[in-house]
């Protein structure tokens, strides 16, 4: 559904603001403001171009996320901009600048399919049994809430998994790192970097988020299914012994559900450190098979059109899908971690399990269990990821 643009801005005298310790500044769609009001949150500080800037406590934020899902069947619904807003030198026009950052000018890249032998070899190594084994272990946490002890343990689990797998394959060159999501979160983003042979080239990054909402939220589809794609691709790449020209990053984001926090921090750090990326591929909800005529969809907002087209081309070549078998869908807001990279000027693509109308409506509930995950359907995305890594990373 299209978001109607609002062309007025409400301004606020920033020095007068005082926040509770667990409060933050968030950008939400104006479509969702009615849900903010439902939970008796302060009126928006600014409204511009279909977006509202609001202050929320952690509890209010979680209530809003749940309300958005219950009323709209959408994911997330908020973007945490606390750090950016507090550091902004132009707070009165913050939302204008935020909106402008959502439409970066990407430098065109000559994406070409030219590593078919390596792609086919890597696809042969991905394993549906390994995929299912990993996801079942990962959803055993009662929840993976970003500021809970179990959320922290889920993060540590991914770090140890990444380190141990590198050690098993004798890869002392693999760099496993954690990135703090900030003082309000126990959970940390985890990534493993497999170095390329030419460090001067921009790298490539795949990712999915590790977290869920709080209290009895197994989050099998949202987003253990996507995180497991990353884990299975990491395993297959290490097992292959394949070399790549470019660095490959395998990433598990913290605190996505509460405002894209982990990916936002990481993307800003990469930009500040001048880490260049050729592209970013997001896996968020790949397990639910809606049994639609179109088995794969691609999100069309907050992404690179050029990289999305190339990723579709890979699905045609290596998955045997026809172009007409791939649908398109719109979030109309920053619905997942790809949006964080997009705002920092990194091209991204986001394949999705279904159309939004027919997506898994059990997400954010105790019913998002393995019953919502069709492993065969999820393996389409694993194979697409294998093709994407080998082509984008220039497998040798």
Sine and cosine of phi, psi and omega as CSV:
sin_phi,cos_phi,sin_psi,cos_psi,sin_omega,cos_omega
0.00,0.00,0.70,-0.71,-0.07,-1.00
-0.96,0.29,0.56,-0.83,0.05,-1.00
-0.99,-0.13,0.86,-0.51,0.02,-1.00
-0.95,0.31,0.77,-0.64,-0.04,-1.00
-0.96,0.27,0.65,-0.76,0.07,-1.00
-0.94,-0.35,0.81,-0.59,-0.20,-0.98
-0.96,-0.29,0.32,0.95,0.08,-1.00
-0.91,-0.42,0.34,-0.94,-0.02,-1.00
-0.76,-0.65,0.73,-0.69,0.10,-0.99
-0.99,-0.13,0.76,-0.65,-0.06,-1.00
-0.96,-0.27,0.42,-0.91,-0.03,-1.00
-0.67,-0.74,0.60,-0.80,0.08,-1.00
-0.98,0.19,0.97,-0.26,-0.14,-0.99
-0.86,0.51,-0.67,0.74,-0.04,-1.00
-0.84,0.54,-0.40,0.92,-0.03,-1.00
-0.98,0.19,-0.18,0.98,-0.06,-1.00
-0.97,0.25,0.68,-0.73,0.17,-0.98
-0.69,-0.73,0.72,-0.70,-0.09,-1.00
-0.91,-0.41,0.54,-0.84,0.18,-0.98
-0.90,0.43,0.34,-0.94,-0.11,-0.99
-0.86,0.52,-0.59,0.81,-0.04,-1.00
-0.99,-0.14,0.28,0.96,0.01,-1.00
-1.00,-0.02,0.33,-0.94,0.06,-1.00
-0.45,-0.89,0.13,-0.99,0.07,-1.00
-0.99,-0.14,0.72,-0.70,-0.06,-1.00
-0.71,-0.71,0.56,-0.83,0.16,-0.99
-0.98,-0.19,0.78,-0.63,0.05,-1.00
-0.77,-0.64,0.40,-0.92,0.12,-0.99
-0.90,0.43,0.59,-0.80,0.06,-1.00
-0.90,0.44,-0.36,0.93,0.11,-0.99
-0.89,0.46,-0.41,0.91,-0.08,-1.00
-0.99,-0.15,-0.10,0.99,-0.05,-1.00
-0.87,0.49,-0.55,0.84,0.02,-1.00
-0.87,0.49,-0.49,0.87,0.04,-1.00
-0.97,0.23,-0.52,0.85,0.10,-0.99
-0.89,0.46,-0.73,0.68,0.00,-1.00
-0.89,0.46,-0.59,0.81,0.03,-1.00
-0.83,0.56,-0.58,0.82,-0.03,-1.00
-0.99,-0.13,0.31,0.95,0.14,-0.99
0.85,0.53,0.66,0.75,0.08,-1.00
-1.00,0.02,0.41,-0.91,-0.02,-1.00
-0.82,0.58,0.47,-0.88,0.05,-1.00
-0.88,0.48,0.44,-0.90,0.00,-1.00
-0.83,0.56,0.61,-0.79,0.07,-1.00
-0.98,0.20,-0.59,0.81,0.05,-1.00
-0.58,-0.81,0.49,-0.87,0.13,-0.99
-0.70,-0.71,0.76,-0.64,-0.02,-1.00
-0.35,-0.94,0.74,-0.68,0.16,-0.99
0.77,0.64,0.72,0.70,0.07,-1.00
0.99,0.16,0.19,0.98,-0.01,-1.00
-0.79,-0.62,0.50,-0.87,0.05,-1.00
-0.80,-0.60,0.64,-0.77,0.11,-0.99
-0.98,-0.17,0.85,-0.53,-0.06,-1.00
-0.74,-0.68,0.34,-0.94,0.17,-0.98
-0.97,-0.24,0.67,-0.74,-0.02,-1.00
-0.65,-0.76,0.64,-0.77,0.23,-0.97
-0.98,0.22,0.20,-0.98,0.01,-1.00
-0.86,0.52,-0.66,0.75,0.00,-1.00
-0.92,0.40,-0.68,0.73,0.03,-1.00
-0.90,0.43,-0.64,0.77,0.03,-1.00
-0.86,0.50,-0.73,0.68,-0.01,-1.00
-0.90,0.43,-0.63,0.78,0.06,-1.00
-0.88,0.48,-0.66,0.75,0.00,-1.00
-0.90,0.44,-0.72,0.70,0.01,-1.00
-0.85,0.53,-0.70,0.72,0.02,-1.00
-0.91,0.42,-0.64,0.77,-0.02,-1.00
-0.92,0.40,-0.64,0.77,0.04,-1.00
-0.87,0.49,-0.70,0.72,0.01,-1.00
-0.91,0.42,-0.70,0.72,-0.05,-1.00
-0.90,0.43,-0.60,0.80,-0.10,-1.00
-1.00,-0.09,-0.45,0.89,-0.09,-1.00
-0.85,-0.53,-0.20,0.98,-0.09,-1.00
0.87,0.49,0.48,0.88,0.06,-1.00
-0.98,-0.18,0.32,-0.95,0.09,-1.00
-1.00,0.03,0.34,-0.94,0.13,-0.99
0.74,0.68,-0.91,-0.41,-0.02,-1.00
0.90,-0.43,-0.15,0.99,0.00,-1.00
-0.72,-0.69,0.47,-0.88,0.14,-0.99
-0.82,-0.57,0.86,-0.51,-0.01,-1.00
-0.97,0.23,0.91,-0.42,0.00,-1.00
-0.87,-0.49,0.39,0.92,-0.10,-1.00
-0.82,0.57,-0.77,0.64,-0.04,-1.00
-0.90,0.43,-0.71,0.71,-0.01,-1.00
-0.90,0.44,-0.68,0.73,-0.05,-1.00
-0.91,0.41,-0.70,0.72,-0.03,-1.00
-0.91,0.41,-0.50,0.86,-0.01,-1.00
-1.00,0.01,-0.18,0.98,-0.07,-1.00
-0.91,0.42,0.69,-0.73,0.08,-1.00
-1.00,-0.05,-0.01,1.00,-0.02,-1.00
-0.71,-0.71,0.85,0.53,-0.10,-0.99
-0.87,0.49,-0.53,0.85,-0.05,-1.00
-0.90,0.43,-0.42,0.91,0.00,-1.00
-0.90,-0.43,0.47,0.88,-0.10,-0.99
-0.86,0.51,-0.72,0.70,-0.06,-1.00
-0.93,0.36,-0.53,0.85,0.09,-1.00
-0.88,0.47,-0.71,0.70,-0.01,-1.00
-0.92,0.38,-0.62,0.78,0.04,-1.00
-0.87,0.49,-0.72,0.69,-0.01,-1.00
-0.90,0.45,-0.65,0.76,0.01,-1.00
-0.89,0.45,-0.56,0.83,-0.04,-1.00
-0.94,0.34,-0.24,0.97,-0.01,-1.00
-0.99,0.16,-0.12,0.99,-0.01,-1.00
-0.80,-0.60,0.91,0.41,-0.02,-1.00
-0.94,0.33,0.38,-0.93,0.09,-1.00
-1.00,-0.08,0.98,-0.21,-0.02,-1.00
-0.98,0.21,0.61,-0.79,0.15,-0.99
-0.97,0.24,0.79,-0.62,-0.05,-1.00
-0.89,0.45,0.66,-0.75,0.02,-1.00
-0.86,-0.50,0.69,-0.73,-0.03,-1.00
-0.99,0.14,0.96,0.27,0.01,-1.00
-0.93,0.36,0.81,-0.59,0.00,-1.00
-0.69,-0.72,0.53,-0.85,0.11,-0.99
-1.00,0.00,0.93,-0.38,-0.05,-1.00
-0.46,-0.89,0.34,0.94,0.00,-1.00
-0.76,-0.65,0.71,0.70,-0.14,-0.99
-0.88,0.47,-0.66,0.75,-0.02,-1.00
-0.86,0.51,-0.72,0.69,-0.01,-1.00
-0.93,0.37,-0.62,0.79,0.02,-1.00
-0.88,0.47,-0.76,0.65,-0.03,-1.00
-0.88,0.48,-0.62,0.78,0.02,-1.00
-0.89,0.45,-0.67,0.74,-0.02,-1.00
-0.94,0.33,-0.65,0.76,0.03,-1.00
-0.87,0.49,-0.59,0.81,0.02,-1.00
-0.89,0.45,-0.37,0.93,-0.07,-1.00
-1.00,-0.01,-0.31,0.95,0.01,-1.00
-0.95,0.31,0.54,-0.84,-0.25,-0.97
-0.68,-0.74,0.87,-0.49,-0.02,-1.00
-0.90,0.43,-0.54,0.84,0.03,-1.00
-0.92,0.39,-0.64,0.77,0.05,-1.00
-0.91,0.41,-0.64,0.77,0.04,-1.00
-0.86,0.52,-0.76,0.65,-0.04,-1.00
-0.91,0.41,-0.62,0.79,0.02,-1.00
-0.88,0.48,-0.70,0.71,-0.03,-1.00
-0.92,0.39,-0.74,0.67,-0.09,-1.00
-0.91,0.42,-0.58,0.81,0.02,-1.00
-0.91,0.41,-0.61,0.79,0.06,-1.00
-0.93,0.38,-0.63,0.78,-0.11,-0.99
-0.95,0.30,-0.52,0.86,-0.01,-1.00
-1.00,0.08,0.09,1.00,0.04,-1.00
-0.95,0.31,-0.32,0.95,0.10,-0.99
-0.91,0.41,0.66,-0.75,0.00,-1.00
-0.83,0.55,-0.61,0.79,0.20,-0.98
-0.38,-0.93,0.15,-0.99,0.05,-1.00
-0.81,-0.59,0.65,0.76,-0.02,-1.00
-0.87,0.49,0.66,-0.75,-0.20,-0.98
-0.93,0.38,-0.32,0.95,0.04,-1.00
-0.86,-0.50,0.56,0.83,0.06,-1.00
-0.88,-0.48,0.29,-0.96,0.03,-1.00
-0.90,0.43,-0.61,0.79,0.02,-1.00
-0.94,0.34,-0.52,0.85,0.10,-1.00
-0.91,0.42,-0.65,0.76,0.07,-1.00
-0.90,0.45,-0.69,0.72,0.01,-1.00
-0.89,0.45,-0.60,0.80,0.03,-1.00
-0.90,0.44,-0.62,0.78,0.07,-1.00
-0.91,0.42,-0.72,0.70,0.00,-1.00
-0.90,0.44,-0.57,0.82,0.04,-1.00
-0.86,0.52,-0.70,0.71,-0.01,-1.00
-0.92,0.38,-0.60,0.80,0.04,-1.00
-0.90,0.43,-0.74,0.67,-0.01,-1.00
-0.90,0.43,-0.66,0.75,0.05,-1.00
-0.83,0.55,-0.73,0.68,-0.03,-1.00
-0.91,0.42,-0.69,0.73,0.01,-1.00
-0.91,0.40,-0.72,0.69,-0.06,-1.00
-0.91,0.40,-0.61,0.79,0.00,-1.00
-0.92,0.39,-0.64,0.77,0.06,-1.00
-0.89,0.45,-0.67,0.74,0.01,-1.00
-0.90,0.44,-0.67,0.74,0.01,-1.00
-0.84,0.54,-0.59,0.81,-0.04,-1.00
-0.99,-0.11,0.21,0.98,0.07,-1.00
0.91,0.42,0.51,0.86,-0.06,-1.00
-0.98,-0.21,0.99,0.15,0.04,-1.00
-0.94,0.33,-0.22,0.97,-0.02,-1.00
-0.99,0.10,-0.20,0.98,0.00,-1.00
-0.96,0.28,0.76,-0.65,-0.06,-1.00
-0.96,-0.30,0.92,-0.38,0.03,-1.00
-0.98,-0.22,0.83,-0.56,-0.08,-1.00
-0.78,-0.63,0.39,-0.92,0.16,-0.99
-0.86,-0.51,0.57,-0.82,-0.03,-1.00
-0.83,-0.56,0.85,-0.53,0.00,-1.00
-0.89,0.45,0.66,-0.75,0.09,-1.00
-1.00,-0.02,0.01,1.00,0.00,-1.00
0.90,-0.45,0.19,-0.98,-0.13,-0.99
-0.91,0.42,-0.34,0.94,-0.05,-1.00
-1.00,0.02,0.09,1.00,-0.09,-1.00
-0.73,-0.69,0.76,-0.65,0.08,-1.00
-0.98,0.20,-0.48,0.88,-0.06,-1.00
-0.98,0.22,0.56,-0.83,0.03,-1.00
-0.82,-0.57,0.55,-0.83,0.14,-0.99
-0.93,0.37,0.64,-0.77,0.01,-1.00
-0.86,-0.51,0.70,-0.71,0.16,-0.99
-0.62,-0.79,0.50,-0.87,0.09,-1.00
-0.89,-0.46,0.79,-0.61,0.01,-1.00
-0.95,-0.32,0.86,-0.51,0.13,-0.99
-0.99,-0.10,0.91,-0.42,-0.13,-0.99
-0.94,0.34,0.60,-0.80,0.09,-1.00
-1.00,0.04,0.14,-0.99,-0.02,-1.00
-0.99,0.16,-0.27,0.96,0.02,-1.00
-0.81,-0.59,1.00,-0.02,-0.07,-1.00
-0.91,0.41,-0.19,0.98,0.01,-1.00
-0.98,0.22,-0.27,0.96,-0.05,-1.00
-1.00,0.07,0.55,-0.84,0.12,-0.99
-0.86,0.50,0.62,-0.79,-0.01,-1.00
-1.00,0.09,-0.06,-1.00,0.08,-1.00
-0.76,-0.65,0.51,-0.86,-0.13,-0.99
-0.67,-0.74,0.73,-0.68,0.17,-0.98
-0.89,-0.45,0.50,-0.87,-0.05,-1.00
-0.36,-0.93,0.32,-0.95,0.13,-0.99
-0.45,-0.90,0.34,-0.94,-0.06,-1.00
-1.00,-0.08,0.56,-0.83,-0.09,-1.00
-1.00,-0.01,-0.32,0.95,-0.25,-0.97
-1.00,-0.07,0.21,-0.98,0.15,-0.99
-0.72,-0.69,0.00,-1.00,0.22,-0.98
-0.97,0.23,0.06,-1.00,-0.11,-0.99
-1.00,0.09,0.37,-0.93,0.19,-0.98
0.93,0.36,0.99,-0.16,0.13,-0.99
0.79,0.61,0.80,0.60,0.03,-1.00
-0.83,-0.56,1.00,-0.01,-0.03,-1.00
-0.92,0.40,-0.46,0.89,0.09,-1.00
0.82,0.57,0.73,0.68,-0.04,-1.00
-0.91,0.43,-0.78,0.62,0.04,-1.00
-0.98,0.19,-0.68,0.74,-0.06,-1.00
-0.93,-0.36,1.00,-0.08,-0.07,1.00
-0.73,-0.68,0.66,0.75,0.13,-0.99
-0.87,0.49,-0.51,0.86,0.00,-1.00
-0.89,0.46,-0.66,0.75,0.02,-1.00
-0.97,0.25,-0.66,0.75,0.04,-1.00
-0.88,0.48,-0.57,0.82,0.01,-1.00
-0.95,0.31,-0.50,0.87,0.15,-0.99
-0.84,0.54,-0.73,0.68,0.00,-1.00
-0.88,0.48,-0.71,0.70,-0.02,-1.00
-0.89,0.45,-0.67,0.74,-0.02,-1.00
-0.94,0.34,-0.60,0.80,0.06,-1.00
-0.92,0.38,-0.63,0.77,0.06,-1.00
-0.87,0.49,-0.71,0.70,0.02,-1.00
-0.88,0.48,-0.73,0.69,-0.05,-1.00
-0.91,0.42,-0.65,0.76,0.02,-1.00
-0.89,0.45,-0.70,0.71,0.03,-1.00
-0.90,0.43,-0.66,0.75,0.01,-1.00
-0.90,0.43,-0.55,0.84,-0.04,-1.00
-0.93,0.36,-0.46,0.89,-0.11,-0.99
0.93,0.36,0.19,0.98,-0.07,-1.00
-0.92,0.39,0.61,-0.79,0.09,-1.00
-0.98,-0.21,0.48,-0.88,0.01,-1.00
-0.76,-0.65,0.51,-0.86,0.09,-1.00
-0.93,0.37,-0.55,0.84,-0.15,-0.99
-0.94,-0.33,0.48,-0.88,0.13,-0.99
-0.87,0.49,0.64,-0.77,0.07,-1.00
-0.89,-0.46,0.81,-0.59,0.01,-1.00
-0.95,-0.32,0.80,-0.61,0.07,-1.00
-0.93,-0.36,0.91,-0.41,-0.29,-0.96
-0.81,-0.59,0.67,-0.74,0.07,-1.00
-0.85,-0.53,0.93,-0.36,-0.11,-0.99
-0.99,0.11,0.67,-0.74,0.15,-0.99
-1.00,0.09,0.45,-0.89,0.27,-0.96
0.81,0.59,0.66,0.75,0.09,-1.00
-0.95,0.32,-0.67,0.74,-0.13,-0.99
-0.91,0.42,-0.33,0.94,-0.07,-1.00
-0.95,-0.30,0.36,0.93,0.10,-1.00
0.77,-0.64,0.42,0.91,0.02,-1.00
0.83,0.55,0.59,0.80,-0.18,-0.98
-0.92,0.40,-0.80,0.60,-0.08,-1.00
-0.88,0.47,-0.70,0.71,-0.01,-1.00
-0.93,0.36,-0.57,0.82,0.02,-1.00
-0.90,0.44,-0.70,0.71,0.03,-1.00
-0.89,0.47,-0.73,0.68,-0.05,-1.00
-0.91,0.42,-0.70,0.71,-0.01,-1.00
-0.89,0.46,-0.66,0.75,0.03,-1.00
-0.92,0.40,-0.62,0.78,0.04,-1.00
-0.91,0.42,-0.67,0.75,0.02,-1.00
-0.89,0.46,-0.69,0.72,0.00,-1.00
-0.91,0.42,-0.69,0.72,0.00,-1.00
-0.89,0.45,-0.54,0.84,0.00,-1.00
-1.00,-0.01,0.09,1.00,0.01,-1.00
0.86,0.52,0.60,0.80,0.12,-0.99
-0.99,0.17,0.87,-0.50,-0.06,-1.00
-1.00,-0.10,0.66,-0.75,0.03,-1.00
-0.79,-0.62,0.71,-0.70,0.06,-1.00
-0.96,0.29,-0.51,0.86,0.00,-1.00
-0.07,-1.00,0.33,-0.94,0.00,-1.00
-0.78,-0.62,0.73,-0.69,0.03,-1.00
-0.87,-0.49,0.82,-0.57,-0.06,-1.00
-0.98,-0.22,0.72,-0.69,0.11,-0.99
-0.87,-0.50,0.97,-0.24,0.02,-1.00
-0.69,-0.73,0.97,-0.26,-0.05,-1.00
0.96,0.29,1.00,-0.04,0.00,-1.00
-0.78,-0.62,0.04,1.00,-0.18,-0.98
-0.99,-0.14,-0.36,0.93,-0.10,-0.99
-1.00,0.09,0.84,-0.55,0.02,-1.00
-0.99,-0.15,0.97,-0.24,-0.02,-1.00
-0.98,0.22,-0.06,1.00,0.00,-1.00
0.82,0.57,0.65,0.76,0.10,-1.00
-0.99,0.11,0.31,-0.95,0.11,-0.99
-0.88,0.48,-0.42,0.91,-0.01,-1.00
-0.96,-0.26,0.95,-0.31,-0.12,-0.99
-0.98,0.20,-0.15,0.99,0.00,-1.00
-0.56,-0.83,0.67,-0.74,0.04,-1.00
-0.84,-0.54,0.35,-0.94,0.04,-1.00
-0.79,-0.62,0.77,-0.64,0.05,-1.00
-0.95,0.32,0.67,-0.74,-0.14,-0.99
-0.94,-0.33,-0.07,1.00,0.04,-1.00
-0.92,-0.40,0.46,-0.89,-0.07,-1.00
0.86,0.51,0.57,0.82,0.02,-1.00
-0.70,-0.72,0.16,-0.99,0.14,-0.99
-1.00,0.01,0.84,-0.54,0.03,-1.00
-0.88,0.47,-0.64,0.76,-0.04,-1.00
-0.91,0.42,-0.72,0.70,-0.01,-1.00
-0.94,0.35,-0.59,0.81,0.05,-1.00
-0.88,0.47,-0.69,0.72,0.03,-1.00
-0.88,0.48,-0.68,0.73,0.00,-1.00
-0.89,0.45,-0.65,0.76,0.01,-1.00
-0.90,0.43,-0.61,0.80,0.11,-0.99
-0.90,0.44,-0.65,0.76,0.04,-1.00
-0.86,0.51,-0.60,0.80,0.04,-1.00
-0.91,0.41,-0.62,0.78,0.02,-1.00
-0.90,0.43,-0.59,0.81,0.05,-1.00
-0.92,0.39,-0.74,0.67,-0.08,-1.00
-0.94,0.35,-0.72,0.69,-0.21,-0.98
-0.97,-0.26,-0.33,0.95,0.05,-1.00
-0.97,-0.24,-0.17,0.99,0.00,-1.00
0.97,0.24,0.23,0.97,0.05,-1.00
-0.97,0.24,0.50,-0.87,0.14,-0.99
-1.00,-0.05,0.47,-0.88,-0.02,-1.00
-0.81,0.58,-0.62,0.78,-0.02,-1.00
-0.94,0.33,-0.18,0.98,0.02,-1.00
-1.00,-0.02,0.05,1.00,0.02,-1.00
-0.92,-0.40,0.85,-0.52,-0.01,-1.00
-1.00,-0.04,0.09,-1.00,0.08,-1.00
-0.79,-0.61,0.45,-0.89,0.00,-1.00
-0.49,-0.87,0.37,-0.93,-0.02,-1.00
-0.86,-0.51,0.65,-0.76,0.14,-0.99
-0.99,0.13,-0.64,0.77,-0.12,-0.99
0.92,0.39,0.26,0.97,0.13,-0.99
-0.22,-0.98,0.05,-1.00,-0.03,-1.00
-0.99,0.16,1.00,0.00,-0.21,-0.98
-1.00,-0.04,-0.20,0.98,0.02,-1.00
-0.35,-0.94,-0.04,-1.00,-0.21,-0.98
-0.92,0.38,-0.35,0.94,0.06,-1.00
-0.83,0.55,-0.53,0.85,-0.04,-1.00
-0.91,0.41,-0.53,0.85,0.03,-1.00
-0.90,0.44,-0.68,0.73,0.01,-1.00
-0.94,0.35,-0.64,0.77,0.02,-1.00
-0.85,0.53,-0.69,0.73,-0.03,-1.00
-0.92,0.40,-0.40,0.92,0.04,-1.00
-1.00,-0.06,0.10,0.99,0.10,-1.00
1.00,0.01,0.27,0.96,0.04,-1.00
-0.99,-0.14,0.78,-0.62,0.01,-1.00
-0.93,0.37,0.68,-0.74,-0.04,-1.00
-0.68,-0.73,0.31,-0.95,0.12,-0.99
-0.67,-0.74,0.45,-0.89,-0.13,-0.99
-0.59,-0.81,1.00,0.02,0.13,-0.99
-0.97,0.25,0.57,-0.82,-0.14,-0.99
-0.72,-0.70,0.38,-0.93,-0.15,-0.99
-0.92,0.39,-0.42,0.91,-0.13,-0.99
-0.23,-0.97,-0.02,-1.00,0.24,-0.97
-0.94,0.35,0.40,-0.92,0.01,-1.00
-0.89,0.45,-0.54,0.84,-0.01,-1.00
-0.89,0.45,-0.51,0.86,-0.10,-1.00
-0.93,-0.38,0.31,0.95,-0.01,-1.00
-0.93,0.36,0.12,-0.99,0.02,-1.00
-0.92,0.40,0.92,-0.39,-0.03,-1.00
-1.00,-0.01,0.14,0.99,0.06,-1.00
-0.99,-0.12,0.01,1.00,0.03,-1.00
-0.88,0.47,0.44,-0.90,-0.01,-1.00
0.91,0.40,0.34,0.94,0.07,-1.00
-0.74,-0.67,0.16,-0.99,0.05,-1.00
-0.93,0.37,-0.18,0.98,-0.04,-1.00
-1.00,-0.01,0.00,1.00,0.06,-1.00
-0.99,0.13,0.96,0.29,-0.07,-1.00
-0.95,-0.33,-0.13,-0.99,0.04,-1.00
-0.88,0.48,-0.32,0.95,0.05,-1.00
-0.90,0.44,-0.36,0.93,0.01,-1.00
-1.00,0.01,-0.13,0.99,-0.12,-0.99
-0.95,-0.30,0.87,-0.50,0.12,-0.99
-0.99,-0.16,0.95,-0.30,-0.12,-0.99
-0.88,0.47,-0.63,0.78,0.01,-1.00
-0.87,0.49,-0.66,0.75,0.04,-1.00
-0.91,0.42,-0.70,0.71,0.01,-1.00
-0.87,0.49,-0.55,0.84,-0.03,-1.00
-0.92,0.39,-0.37,0.93,0.14,-0.99
-0.85,0.53,-0.65,0.76,-0.05,-1.00
-0.97,0.25,-0.55,0.83,0.09,-1.00
-0.88,0.48,-0.72,0.69,-0.02,-1.00
-0.92,0.39,-0.62,0.78,0.08,-1.00
-0.88,0.47,-0.68,0.74,0.03,-1.00
-0.89,0.46,-0.61,0.79,0.04,-1.00
-0.89,0.46,-0.69,0.72,0.03,-1.00
-0.90,0.44,-0.66,0.75,-0.04,-1.00
-0.90,0.43,-0.70,0.71,0.00,-1.00
-0.89,0.47,-0.74,0.67,-0.06,-1.00
-0.92,0.40,-0.64,0.77,0.00,-1.00
-0.97,0.24,-0.76,0.65,-0.04,-1.00
-0.93,0.36,-0.59,0.81,-0.02,-1.00
-1.00,0.09,-0.07,1.00,0.00,-1.00
0.84,0.55,0.93,0.36,0.02,-1.00
-0.88,0.47,0.59,-0.81,-0.06,-1.00
-0.91,-0.41,0.00,0.00,0.00,0.00
